[in-house]
Amino acid sequence: MTKGKEVGPRVVALVGPSASGKTTLLENLLFMSGTTRRQANGERVFGDDGPDARELGIGTELNIAAMRWMDDDYVFLDCPGSVEFAQEARYAVHGADLAIVVAEPEPEKILILGPLLHMLEEEGIPHMLFINKIDRAGGSVHELAAALDRVSAVPAVLRHVPIRENGAVKGFVDLAAERAWEYRSNDRSRPIDMPTSIAEQVKDDRFHMLETIADFHDELMEELLEDVKPPSAEVYADLSADLSEGRIMPVMMGSALMSHGLKRLMKAIRHEAPGFKPARARLAAGPSVPLSAYVMKTRILPHMGRMSISRVIDGPIKDGDLIGEHRVSGLYRMVGGEFMKVSSVEAGEVAAFQRLEGVTTGQTLGRPAAAGPERLQPVYAMAISVSDRKEEAKMSESLAKLIAEDPALALENLQDTGELVLSGQGEIHMRAARVRLKERFGIDVAMTMPQVPYKETIRSGTTHHARYKKQTGGHGQFGDVVIEVRPQAPGSGFAFAEKITGGAIPRQYIPSVEAGVRESLDHGPLGFPVVDVAVTLTDGSFHTVDSSDMAFKMAGRMAISQALPTCQPVLLEPIEKVTVFVPSDYTAKVTSLVSARRGQILNFDARPGWPGWDQVDAHIPKADMQDLIIELRSLTQGSGTFRHGFDHLTELTGKLKDKVLSAAKERTAH
C-alpha cells in the first residue's frame, strides 16, 4: 500500500525562487498524469493568471491543482516564488504534507534558499529539493551539494547524480536504486547500464548517502562498519523515516521543461513522503474534535463572495455543518482555477468554504490554533489616494477585501501627515496591490511616497498673554489667559497644568483652555506637530456674560500659537531602530549601506539559530528607510531583510532641515 494513504490526498507544496520552474514542473506533472492534455513548452498552460501576475510576469498568488497518479490522489500548491509574496507561500506550506523546493543548478543561486529552508526547518515541514534545469547545468553536482549544506540546517542528501557526455547531462543515476537512466526528449527516461566512467564516483556518492542517514539508524551504521550491503527495502525505509522526521533533505534532479526526472520525483513522493498524520499533528492543537480546518488562503470572488480555501483537519465536513462558531454555507473542491460544488469533504482534503465572514487566512476553525506561520513585518510603504473624494468609501471597502486576500499587507491612517498608508513586502508587492484594486475591485488609486512624520519642539520657554474678544449683536465672546511654556525632556510628551487662584478663571473653562492648546500643537510654527512641551495656565480673566467654553478654547489656541515662535523651535526627525539580517558574506556591504543612509551602527553579531548569517543593529532616519529593502535585496541576492520600529526623535539641522521646511511650505501653499 502507498505510504501515508491512510487518509485524504497527499498535499505537496512547490516552493522556490521566481523563475526556478515551479509552475512548469506542475504543468508537466499534470500532463504526465493525464490531468491536462497539453504539455508545457515554456508558455504558461496552467497557473496563476490573475491581472497582476500577467502585468508583472511572475506568479503572485497560490495556484492549486489536483491530480490522480497510479491510483493515488495529490493536491499541489504552487506557491509564488518572489520573496515579496513569501507570506502567501508560508500560509500554504503550513498546511502541506511535504514541500518540494525547486532550485536552479547554479551554486551561486543557492544562497537565496536560506530563508525558505530555515522556515521549513523551523515549522517542521518535511521537504526535498528538486534541482531543475539540470540539462543546462555546467558545474559539479558536488559543488551544488556543498552550497546546499551551507544554507540547510539538515544534511542535503544526494539521491541522484548526473551522467554527462561531452559536458552535457544525458541522464542520471539513482543512488538508492543503484540504477542509471538516460533522458529522452519528451519521453520517459530509459534504463541503461551503469557507465563505467562514473562507476567509482557513484559508489563513493552512494556510500556518502548511506553514511549520512546511518547517523540516525544504528542497524545501518553497523552494516556499513561491517562492510555489509544493506537491503534496498531497509535503505528506502530509512530514507522515508528521515524525510518524514525532517532529519534530511533529499536532493533529486531533472528538467521540468523536458519532463526529465518527473516520474522518479513522483515515485519518491508516493513511496517516501509522509501522509497526513504528521501534518495533522502540526496543524491540530488540543484534543480531537469532530470538525476542524486550517485556512491557508482567502479569495473574494465577484459572484461567490469570500472563499476560505482550507485543509480539513477533522472530518468529514458537510455543507451546512457548524465548524466551531462558523457555519458552512457552500462547500467546493478546486478543479484547476474553477470551484466545483460538493456536499462533503474528508479529513486531509483541500476544500473551499463559502462566505465564512470574519474568518482570516491562517486561522484554525473548530479547535484551538496551533502555532502558525510567522506574520512578516511590512518593509515598504506607499501613500494611497483617489482623485475623487466620492470614491473614498469604495476605496476603503476594496482595501478591506485586498487585505483579507493578502494578509502581508497592512493599512494605517497616519494622523500626523493625514495620509492613508499601505505597507507590504516591496515595490513589486505594491504594484500588484494596485493592479488588484483596479482589476478585481474596480478602484483606481494613486500611490506616492509617504511623507516622513517630522515633529518639532522648543529649546526655551516663555510667558505669554492672549485675549480673545469678539463683539457681535447680542452676547460677545471673551476669553483671557496667561500661560507659561517650557520645553520637556525628549519623549516626555505634552503636559498641562494650571495655577489659577482667586477665581481669575472659572474652573469650568480650564479644560477648554487645555483643548485649545492641544489643538494648536498639531501644527507648530515650523508646520509640524509639537512634542515635549509643558504648558501651565497661570492667570487670566473672564466676563460674566460673554465668556464661554469656545472663547477660552480660542484664547488657549492664540496663546500657544503666539508663544511658540519665540521659544526657539527646532525640527525633529524620527529615527528607527533597525535590525538587518544577512548572510555573513554580505555583512560588510550592509554596514556600508547603513552608513550611506545616515545610519549609526549599534552592534553586529551572529544571527541566533542561523548558521552563516549575521544581524546588524542600527539607528537609521525614517527619511532614509523608504527604499532600503530594494537596495538590501539587490546587494544580497534577495536574501537580506530587516525588522524595524520607531526609536526616538532627533534634531535635524543644516541643508536637510531647509529642504524639509521648504517642502512643507510648498505643500501648505497647495
N, C-alpha and C positions, 0 to 999 in steps of 0.2 A: 504494500500500500504506500502511496506517496506520502512522504514525511509531512506531518502537520496538516493532513487533510481532515482532521477531526471536526472542523467547523469552518464554514464560510469559505470565501475565496482567499487566496493569498494576495495581500496588498503590498505592492512594491513601489517605492518612490524612486524616481530617476532624478538625481541631483548632480550639480556640477556647474562649472563656469559657462557663461554665454559662449556660443559657437563651438562647444565641445562635441555637439552632435546628439544631444539627448532626444530631441524630437524626431530626428531621422532614425535613431535607434528604435523608438517606439513605433514609428510608422512601419518599419520593416519587420518588426516583431508581429505587428498586426497582420501584415501581408503574409508572413510565414505561417501564421496560424489560420489563415483563410478568413479572418475577420474583415479585411478590406481586400479589394480586388486590384488595387493599383500600388505598384512598388515605388518607394521614394527614390528619386533620382537627383536630389539636390533642391528641388522645389517642394514647398510645403504641401503635403497631401492631407494631413490630419493634425490639427494643432490649434494653439491659441490664435484665433483670427479676429480678435477684438480691434476696434479702430485705433487704439493706442499702440497695439502690437504691430499693426500694419504701418503706422506712421513712423514708429521708432525702429522697426526692423528687428525687434527682439521679442521673445515671449515675456509678458508682464504678469500673467495670471496662471493659476493652476489649471492644468489640462488633464482630464480624466478619461481613461479608456478601459473598457473591459474586453477580455478575450478568453477563449477556451482553447487549451492546447493539451493534447494527449489525455483527454478526459478530465482535466483539472481546470478550475476557474481561477482567473487572475484579474486583478484590477491594478492598472498602472497609473501612478500620479506623476505626471510630467511637470516638474517644478521649474519656475523661471530661474535662469542662471545668473542674471545680473545681481551683484551684491546689493543693489538698491531695492530689490524685491525679495530680499532674504527672509523677511518676516512671513511672507506668503509661503515660502518653502518650509519654514520652521513649523508652522501650524499643520501643514500637510504631512510632513515627515513624522511628526509626533504620533500620528495615527496609523503608521505603516508597520508591517511586519519586518520589512527589510528595505534598506536603501542601497541602490546601485549608484556609486559615484562614477560619473563619466568624465574622463580626462583625456587630454591630448598627449601625444608621446614625446613631448619635449621636456627634459628635466627642468629647464628654466621656467616652465609654466606650472610646475607642481606647487610652488610656494603659495599660490593663491588658494590652494585647497586647505591650508592650515585652519582658518576659522570654521570652515564647513566640517572638517574631520573632528575638530575639537567639540563642536556642537553635538555631533553624532555620538561621540565617546561619552560626553557629559550626560546625555539623556539615555545612554544605554541602548541605543538602537543598533542592531546588527547591520553591518554594511560590508559590501565587497566593492572592488574597484574594477571598472572596465576601461582598459586603455584603448581608446577609439583611434581610428585613422592609422592603424598600425602599418598599413600598406605604404604610408608616407614617412614612416619613422626612419631617421638616418642614424640615430645614435644607438648606444648599447642599452638593452633592457636592464642590465645590472646597474647602469647609471641612474635609470629611472627608479629602480628599487631603492637605491641609496638615497635619492631625493625624497622618496615617499617616507622612508624611515626617519627623515629629519622633521617631517611635519605630522607624522602619525604617532600617537602615544602607544598604539598597539602594533605588533610586528606586521609589516606588509609581506605577505606570503605569496611568492610567485607560484601560480598554478599552471601558467602557460609560459613557454619561451618561443620566440620566433625562429623559423627556418629561413635563412637568407640564401639567395643565389645571385651572384654578381651584384651584391649590395642591396638587392630588393627583397622584401619579405614575401615569400612564396607559400608559407604555411606556418604551422605551429606544432609544438609538442605539448601534450597534456601530461604534466609531471605526476599527477595522481594515477592516471590510467596507464602511463608509460606507453603511450601511443602517439603516432605522428599523423598529421593530416595535411593535405595540400589544398590551398584555396583554389576555387574555380569561379570564374566570373559569373555572377548572378545565378549560382547553382550551389548545391550542397558541397561542402568540402569532402574530399575523398580520402580514405585512409591509405597511407603509404608506409613503406619500410623506413625504419629509423635511419636517417642519413649518417653514414659512418663518420663524416667530417665533424659532427657535433655530438657524437655518442658520449664521449668522455665528459664534455661540458654538461650535457643533460644529466648524466649520472651524478655529477657534483651538485647540480641545481636541485635534483630530487632529494639528495641526502640533506641538503641545507633546509629544504621544506620540511622533511621529516624531523630533523633536529630541532627546528623551531617549535613544531607542535608537540614534540616529545617533552618539552618543558612543562606541559600540562598533563602528561599521561605517563605514569610510571611503567606500565607494561611496554609501551612503545619505546621508552628510553632503554629498558633492559634489552629489548630485541636489537636495538641499534648498537649497544655496547657489546653484545654477543655476536654481532655481525649476522643476525638472523633477519631474513627478509620478511617484513610484516605482511599479513594477508591484505588484499585490496579492500575487503569489507571493513577491516579494522581502520585502515587509513581514511576511508570515506567517513566512517562513523566519528573518528576523532576530528576530522576537518569540520564536519557538521556540528558537533558539540561545541567546538571552539568558536565557530561563527555565531552560533546561537547565543553563546555566553559573552560575546564581544571581546574575546581574547585575541583574535587575529583579524586581519583584513585581507581576505583572499584577493589576488590580483589576476584578472583574466584579460584577454585582448582580442581584438578583431577590428572589423571595419563596418560600421553601421550602414554606410552608403553602399558598399559592395555586398552586404549581407554575410560577411565573413565572421565566423565565431559566434553567431547569434544562437544557433542550435545548442552549442556547448554551454553558452551562458544560461539558456533556458533550462537545460538539464541540471546545471548546478543549482539554479533557483528551485527547481522541482524537488530534487533529492536532498539538498543540503540546507536550504534556508529554513528558518523556523516557521511554524504555523502561527495561529492566532493567540495561543496561550501566553507567550511572553509579552506580546503587545497588550493583551487584555490585562495582565498583571501590572503593566506600566501605566495603563490608562485608568484603571479602577482604583478607588480608594474606599476603605470601609468594607463592611460585609456585603455579600452578594444581594442584589435586588432583582425583581422581576424584569424591569425595563430600564435601560440607560443607554446613552450615546454620547460620543465626543464630537463636537462641531469643529471641523477642520477648515471650512470655507463658507462664506456668506455671499450669495448673489441676490441682487434685487432686479427682477425682470419686469418689463412693461406690463405683461398680461398675467403674470403669475405672482407678483409681489416678492416678498422675502423668501428665499430658499436657503435652508440651512443644510449644507452638504456635510454628512456626518458618518462616522464609523459606529456601527451598532455594537455596544459592549455586551449588554444583556438583552435577550430577545426570546422569541420573535416579537417584533413590534408590528401592530396592525394599524391601519388607517382608523383614526378616531380614538386610539389609546391615549392615556394620560401618562406622559413621561415626567415624573416629578410633578411640577406645577404647570407643565405645558402640554396642551392637547394637540395631537397631530391632526391637522385638517387638510391632508393631502400628502401622499407618500409616493416617491418616484425613484426609479433607478435611472442612472445616466447611461445612454447609449450614444457614444460619440458626444456631440455637442447638444444632443436632444435629451429631453426628460420624458421617460415612459412611466405612466401611472401604474402602480401596482397596489395590491391590497395588503401585503405584508412583506417584511424582510427579516432575515435571520440574523443571529449574532454573528459578528465578523464581517457582515456586508457593508458596503458603502452605499448610502441612500441619501435622498434629499427630502427634508421635511418642509412642508409649505406653511408659510405665514405663522411662524413661531415668533411673535413680536417680542422684542426685548431680549431675545437670545443673541449672544455675540460669538464671534469666532474665537475658538479656544476654550469655550465653556463646556463643561460636562453636565449633561442633563440626567436627572434621576438619581444621582448619588453624589457624595462629596467629591470635589475635584481633586485629582492627583496633581502633583507638581507638573506644571505645563511648560511650554516654551518661554524663554525669556522675551519680554517686551523690549524691543530695541528703542533706544532713545533717539529722537529726531536729531539730525545733524545739519540740516539745510532748511532754510525757510524763505517763503515769499509772501508778500502782502497781496491780498486779492481784493478785487472790487469789480463792480459792474457800472457801466456808464449811466444807466437809468435807475434811479432810486426805486422805481416801481418794481424792479427785478430783484430787490434785496431779499424779499420774503422767499421767492423761488430759489435764490442762491442758497439761503440758509437751509431750506428743505433738501436741496440737491447735495449740499456738503454733508448733511447728516447721512444720506444714503451712501455717499462716496466713502465716508469713514467707516460705515458699517461693513462695506465690502473690503476695505483696506485698512485694517487697524494700525498699520505702520504710520498712518497719517495722524496728525494732531492739529487741532484748531484752537486758536487763542485770540480773544478780543483784547488788545492792549490799550488800556485806558490812557497811558502816558502819551501815546502817539496817535490814538484814535484809529488805529489800523486793525483790520482783521487779518491774522497771520496764519497761513497754512504751513506746517512743518512736515518734513519727511526725511528720506534717506539720501537725497541727492538731486542734482539738476534733472536727470532723466526721470526720476520719480515724480517731480513736479510737472514736467512736460506731460507725462502720462496722465496725471490727475486732471490737468487742464483739458486734454483731449476727451477723457471720460465724461467730465462735466458737460462738455459741449455735445458730444455724440450720443451719450446714453441718457443724459438728464436734461438736455436742451437749454443749457445756460452757458453763455459765453462770458468768461471772466478775463479781466486783465491781471497780469502778475508783474509785480515790481519788487525791487529790493526793499526790504522793510527798513524803516528808519531806526536809527540807534536811539534808545531811550535815555538821552542825556538828562542830567539833573543840574541843579545849581544850588549853591549855598552862600553863606556870607562869612566874611572874616572878622568884622567888627559889629558892635551894637550901637543902638541909638534910642532916644526917646522921641516920640512923635505924637503931635496933637492933630486930630482931624474932626471936622464938624460937617455933618450932612444936614443941610437945611433947604427945604423946598416949600414954597408957599403957593398954593393954588386956591381956587374957590373952596370955601369951607375949611375943614381941617388941613393943616400943612403936615410936613414931615420934619422931625428934628431928632438928631442923634449926635451926641458929642462925647468923644473918647480920647483918652491919653494912654498910649501903650509904650511899654519898654520892649525892645527887640534885642536879642543877643544870640550869638552862634552857640551850637551844642557840639558835643563830641561826635565824630563820624559814626554813623549807624544809630544814633540816638533817636532820630525821627523828629516829630513835631510835638511840642509841649505847650499847653496853655494854662495859665493861672490868672487869678485875679486878687487884687488887694484893695478893693473898694471899701471905703469907710464912710460913715456918716450918711449913708443913703445917697451918695452922689449919683449913682445909677441904680434904679430899682433892680432887685435880684432877677426878676423875670426877663430882663433884657440882656443879661450877661451871656446866656447861651447863643443869642443872636449875634453878639459881637464875635464870639468864637467861630460861629458858622461863616460869617463874612470873611474873617481872617483865613480860614481854611480854604474857602473858595478862591481867594486871591492867590494863595500859594500854588495853585495849579498852573499858574502862568507867571513866572517871575520876570524881573527886568531884562534878563537875557533871553527870555522866550521859552523857558523850560520849567518843570515843576521844582519847587524849592523844598529842600530837605534839611534836617538837622538844625532847626530854628526853634527857639523858645520865645513865646510872646506872653507878657504879663499886662493885664489891664489894671492900671493904677488909679485912674481918675476919670472924671467926665461930668456931664450934666445932662439934665433932661427937661422936657416941657410937659406939664401935666396934661395938656390936651393933644399936642402934636407929636409926642414921642410914640414910637411903635416898634414892634419887632423888626419890621422892614427897615425902618430908619436906622436902628442901631446895627443891623447887618450891613447896610451900606456904609455906615461910618467905620466899621471894622475893616471893610474892604478898602476904603480910601486910606485909612491909616497905614495898613501894612504895605499897600502898593506904593505909597509915597515914601515910606521909610526905607524899604529895601534898597533902592538905588544908592542910598547914602551909606550903606553898610559894606561896601567893598565886595560886591557879588563876584563869585568865581564859578566857572563852568566845571562840571564833574562828568567824567565818562565812566561807564560801567566796565568792570574788569571781571572776566570769567576765570574760574578755576577749571583747568583742562587737564585731563589725563589721556595721553596719546598711547595707543597700543600698536606696536610694530614688530616685525621680525628683527632680530638683533643686527642683521646685515644693514639695516636702514636707520639705525638709531642716530648715527652722526648726521645723516641728511635731515632727519626730523628736528634735531636740535638747531640746525641752521635755519630750517623753515620757521620754527618758533621765533628765533631771534629776528628774522626778517619781518615778522609781523608785530614788532614792538613787544614781543613776549619776554617774560622773565622765567628762566628755567629754575624750578624749585628743587627737583630731585629726579634721578632716573635710576631704575633698578630692574632686576629680572621680574617678568610678569609671573605671579604665582600660578602654578599649575599649567604653565605653557612653556615647555622646554624650547629654547631657541628664540624666545620673544622677550622684549623689554617693554616697560611702561615709563613714560616721561611725564612728570607733573610740572605744570607751568601755569603762570598767570598771563592771559592774553586779552587785550582790549576787545570788547564785543564788536567794535567797528572793524576789526581785522579778522573776524571769525566767519563771515558770510560764506566765502568760497574755500574755506580751509579744507573741507573734506575732499573737494575736487583735486586740489594740489597734492594732498596727502595720498590719495589713491593713485595719482599719477606717479608719485615717487616710489610707491611700494607695490607696484603691480596689482593694485586694487585690494591689497590685504590689510592696509592700515585703517584704523578707526579711532574714535575718541569718545569719552564721556565729558560732559561739561555742565556748568551751572554758575549762576551769579555768585560772586565772592565779595566784592566791595566796590566802592566808588573812589576815584582818584582825580585830582585836579588836572585839567587839560589846559595847556598854555601854548603860546607861540603861534606859528602859522596854521597848525591844525585847529586851534581854537578859532582863529579868524575865519577859517574855511567853514567850520560848523556854524558859526554865528551868521555868516553871510548867507548860507543855505537856508537857515531858519528864517531870516528876514525875507528871502525870496519866496518861501512857501507862504508866509503870512501875507505878503503883497498879493499873492494869487488867491 
